[in-house]
């Protein structure tokens, strides 16, 4: 099966855009940036998992171990980063979160 976007860049762009817009809406309505760091870290994990699954479906081949390991390591990195940033921002006093720069 051939596709116009063999590297799934358009899919990655759409996922990233709508995922971050959803978290922006949450941050805008709550007037807090506590969720935006979490969104940035988990975005990489979601894109890695989705594009690996879609690529395997498009090619109709057996998925190889390298793709699985790469997706898992990117997901672990993104989740670790999101957890660290979320922990750091939750620990920050609220008056520092609302400062104007």
Rosetta silent file (secondary structure, phi, psi, omega in degrees, C-alpha in Angstrom):
SEQUENCE: XXXXXXXXXXXXXXXXXXXXXXXXXXXXXXXXXXXXXXXXXXXXXXXXXXXXXXXXXXXXXXXXXXXXXXXXXXXXXXXXXXXXXXXXXXXXXXXXXXXXX
SCORE:     score description
SCORE:     0.000 S_00000001
   1 L     0.000  124.234  177.306    0.000    0.000    0.000 S_00000001
   2 L   -95.858  153.760 -178.488    1.479    3.353   -1.008 S_00000001
   3 L  -139.125  156.245  178.063    0.730    6.532    0.802 S_00000001
   4 L   -72.819  -21.496 -176.350    1.314   10.219    0.213 S_00000001
   5 L  -128.249   77.750 -174.817    3.002   10.529    3.594 S_00000001
   6 L   -66.016  -21.288 -179.223    5.241    7.480    4.132 S_00000001
   7 L   -97.680    4.738  176.522    6.877    8.984    7.236 S_00000001
   8 L    58.205   35.087  179.933    3.538    9.865    8.871 S_00000001
   9 H   -70.732  -38.131  179.337    4.529   13.505    9.316 S_00000001
  10 H   -66.416  -42.979  177.233    1.028   14.823    8.658 S_00000001
  11 H   -61.338  -44.072  178.747   -0.451   12.409   11.199 S_00000001
  12 H   -61.864  -42.664  178.350    2.200   13.427   13.742 S_00000001
  13 H   -61.708  -44.923 -178.975    1.500   17.106   13.077 S_00000001
  14 H   -65.968  -43.686  178.270   -2.257   16.654   13.509 S_00000001
  15 H   -60.809  -48.838 -178.384   -1.921   14.648   16.716 S_00000001
  16 H   -61.590  -43.297 -178.619    0.513   17.143   18.174 S_00000001
  17 H   -64.013  -51.232 -176.899   -1.569   20.153   17.197 S_00000001
  18 H   -71.057  -33.904  177.768   -4.890   18.908   18.546 S_00000001
  19 H   -65.001  -46.816 -179.860   -3.369   17.363   21.672 S_00000001
  20 H   -71.653  -32.341  174.922   -1.584   20.583   22.590 S_00000001
  21 H   -65.404  -37.239  177.402   -4.616   22.711   21.706 S_00000001
  22 H   -63.680  -44.179  178.244   -6.728   20.623   24.078 S_00000001
  23 H   -70.124  -31.750  174.689   -4.237   21.166   26.888 S_00000001
  24 H   -63.329  -41.135  178.606   -3.990   24.859   25.988 S_00000001
  25 H   -61.382  -40.535  177.428   -7.775   25.122   26.383 S_00000001
  26 H   -64.524  -46.278 -179.280   -7.503   23.547   29.830 S_00000001
  27 H   -64.380  -37.935 -179.260   -4.648   25.864   30.812 S_00000001
  28 H   -68.517  -41.261 -178.458   -6.483   28.908   29.468 S_00000001
  29 H   -73.317  -32.696  179.477   -9.715   28.164   31.307 S_00000001
  30 H   -89.370   -7.537 -178.668   -7.960   27.367   34.595 S_00000001
  31 L    55.960   41.616 -179.575   -5.480   30.274   34.174 S_00000001
  32 L  -144.558  144.829  178.631   -2.621   27.954   35.145 S_00000001
  33 L   -97.932   16.295 -175.803    0.323   26.470   33.290 S_00000001
  34 L   -66.406  -25.875 -176.918    0.495   23.337   35.424 S_00000001
  35 L   -94.975  -15.957 -174.751   -0.793   21.044   32.657 S_00000001
  36 H   -68.935  -35.853  176.823    1.203   22.348   29.697 S_00000001
  37 H   -66.192  -37.584  176.820    4.469   20.696   30.741 S_00000001
  38 H   -63.031  -40.988 -179.967    2.654   17.389   31.134 S_00000001
  39 H   -63.890  -41.299 -179.071    1.221   17.760   27.632 S_00000001
  40 H   -62.985  -40.603 -179.679    4.625   18.405   26.103 S_00000001
  41 H   -73.051  -42.868 -178.020    6.166   15.271   27.577 S_00000001
  42 H   -75.646  -19.254  177.703    3.317   12.911   26.882 S_00000001
  43 H   -58.743  -44.206  179.647    2.935   14.221   23.341 S_00000001
  44 H   -62.927  -40.065 -179.872    6.139   12.446   22.281 S_00000001
  45 H   -65.235  -43.654 -178.999    4.958    9.183   23.831 S_00000001
  46 H   -65.099  -43.861  179.825    1.585    9.301   22.100 S_00000001
  47 H   -64.040  -40.369  179.520    3.092   10.097   18.703 S_00000001
  48 H   -61.745  -44.661 -177.845    5.643    7.277   19.043 S_00000001
  49 H   -69.126  -46.698 -176.799    2.977    4.688   19.883 S_00000001
  50 H   -65.804  -46.175 -177.969    0.438    5.837   17.278 S_00000001
  51 H   -67.926  -32.985  175.528    2.897    6.143   14.403 S_00000001
  52 H   -65.020  -44.104  179.826    4.431    2.744   15.163 S_00000001
  53 H   -66.858  -42.553 -178.993    0.995    1.135   15.142 S_00000001
  54 H   -67.829  -40.346  178.695   -0.156    2.948   11.993 S_00000001
  55 H   -61.720  -42.346  178.694    3.075    2.157   10.151 S_00000001
  56 H   -64.263  -39.262  179.244    2.687   -1.524   10.982 S_00000001
  57 H   -68.290  -41.139 -178.181   -0.925   -1.434    9.779 S_00000001
  58 H   -66.621  -40.556 -175.777   -0.037    0.399    6.543 S_00000001
  59 H   -82.411  -17.513 -179.955    2.796   -1.905    5.572 S_00000001
  60 L    56.373   30.541  176.216    0.890   -5.083    6.518 S_00000001
  61 L  -111.947  165.818  175.910    4.138   -6.645    7.631 S_00000001
  62 L   -69.481  134.027 -178.414    5.124   -8.157   10.910 S_00000001
  63 L   -72.491  138.179 -177.365    6.385   -5.437   13.199 S_00000001
  64 L   -94.490  164.166 -175.218   10.046   -5.797   14.038 S_00000001
  65 H   -65.058  -33.247 -179.259   11.690   -5.575   17.444 S_00000001
  66 H   -61.952  -41.835  178.396   13.610   -2.411   16.596 S_00000001
  67 H   -65.312  -40.949  179.823   10.395   -0.450   16.035 S_00000001
  68 H   -66.066  -45.746 -179.683    8.872   -1.721   19.267 S_00000001
  69 H   -63.405  -42.641  179.391   11.979   -0.965   21.314 S_00000001
  70 H   -62.309  -46.573  179.141   12.289    2.505   19.803 S_00000001
  71 H   -62.713  -39.736  179.154    8.634    3.336   20.490 S_00000001
  72 H   -66.299  -43.045 -179.420    8.931    2.018   24.058 S_00000001
  73 H   -67.569  -39.810  176.424   12.097    4.007   24.785 S_00000001
  74 H   -64.898  -40.151  178.987   10.620    7.211   23.350 S_00000001
  75 H   -65.152  -43.517  178.068    7.460    6.628   25.377 S_00000001
  76 H   -62.527  -41.952  178.550    9.424    6.029   28.571 S_00000001
  77 H   -62.361  -45.928 -179.593   11.474    9.165   27.951 S_00000001
  78 H   -64.355  -41.158  179.554    8.350   11.256   27.322 S_00000001
  79 H   -68.552  -39.677  177.617    6.531    9.914   30.369 S_00000001
  80 H   -63.548  -44.524  178.501    9.611   10.438   32.558 S_00000001
  81 H   -62.689  -45.043  179.712    9.981   14.000   31.286 S_00000001
  82 H   -62.800  -41.785  178.668    6.281   14.718   31.801 S_00000001
  83 H   -63.653  -43.782  178.780    6.402   13.288   35.319 S_00000001
  84 H   -62.873  -46.782 -178.841    9.458   15.326   36.248 S_00000001
  85 H   -66.798  -38.042  177.406    8.015   18.558   34.858 S_00000001
  86 H   -65.430  -44.143  177.811    4.639   17.938   36.472 S_00000001
  87 H   -60.025  -42.783 -178.698    6.286   17.199   39.834 S_00000001
  88 H   -65.808  -42.956 -177.186    8.381   20.355   39.548 S_00000001
  89 H   -74.396  -30.808  177.495    5.467   22.631   38.657 S_00000001
  90 H   -69.264  -34.117  178.958    3.193   21.178   41.356 S_00000001
  91 H   -72.774  -22.273 -178.111    5.932   21.857   43.908 S_00000001
  92 L   -72.056  133.806  177.866    6.239   25.492   42.748 S_00000001
  93 L   -60.544  150.254 -174.342    4.199   27.932   44.832 S_00000001
  94 H   -66.125  -28.126 -179.581    1.144   29.311   43.070 S_00000001
  95 H   -69.086  -25.646  175.523    2.295   32.925   43.267 S_00000001
  96 H   -76.243  -27.416  179.568    5.280   32.046   41.044 S_00000001
  97 H   -70.628  -27.727 -174.164    2.961   30.417   38.508 S_00000001
  98 L   -99.053    6.395  179.943    0.962   33.624   38.050 S_00000001
  99 L   -65.999  147.060  174.341    3.885   36.051   37.594 S_00000001
 100 L   -97.394  131.267 -179.300    3.971   38.210   34.501 S_00000001
 101 L  -104.740    0.000    0.000    7.305   38.172   32.666 S_00000001
